[in-house]
Amino acid sequence: MKAVILAAGAARRLAPLTDRTNKCLLPVGGRSLLDRMLEALAAQGVDETVIVVGHCQDQVRAAAGARRGAMPIRFVDNPDYLKGSILSLWAARATLTEDDSLVMDADVLFPAVFLARLMGAPAASALLMDRGFSDSGEEVKLYGLGDRVIALGKKFVPERWDVIGEGVGFFKCSRAHAGEYLRLLAASIQETGGANEYEDALHRLLARVPVGWVDVTGLPWTEVDFVEDLRRAEAVTLPEIERLAG
């Protein structure tokens, strides 16, 4: 299995902290989000990680290096990183056709068990779901019917569902489903010029292939979009993760 880390964006909502550095390099507990993510991927035996770079990419390349343990690391440049994240995933599209892949936002602080559960999920393609979320309107919500995710989005609501939760921002994409996903990514880019997010095409994919959901309710994690998220990551989430790890 391979991993694709989307780390190209400029993260304007965290300015001025991200004016001269990439969001994934912001420290939490003395280590960057990217460093923690790469360590977790290597520990899970991921075969290769591809990092999509753009904003402050020289810093990201230097911080990540060429490998983490036995796991090689390579980079793909997204020159249009000021547009939507869909262009970052499109830049790394070849990886999705080479092997089963983990598509990961680079701004998440999480425990290692997240990767173990996602990689070990029986569904060939799957998403992590936290059912214990508070809806502020910023969350990408997942809607499930049985063991399958049927819709996702910040505002879209399907006619019926029996489980709802926040998406963590990690997607296990089966190589068998990659071709259909790439077709939907291309169509979405053509419609918007690349101004939208990769989740828009993923929402469409859910109607075409079975995508399961993996429950991570009650486990500590946070996405870092705002300064208050960074503070919470340091003061609350990281200590909880460390306690979980023992």
Buried (B, 14 or more C-beta within 10 A) or exposed (E): BBBBBBBBBBBEEBEEEBEEBBBBBBEBBEEBBBBBBBBBBBBBEBBBBBBBBBBBBEBBBEBBEEBBEEBBBBBBBBEBBBBBBBBBBBBBBEBBEEBBBBBBBBBBBBBBBBBEBBBEBEBBBBBBBBBEBEEEEEBBBBBBBEBBBBBBBBEEEBEEBEBBBBBBBBBBBBBEBBEBBBBBBBEBBEEBEBBBBBBBBBBBBBEEBBBBBBBBEEBBBBBBBEEEBBEBBBEEBBEBBEEEEE
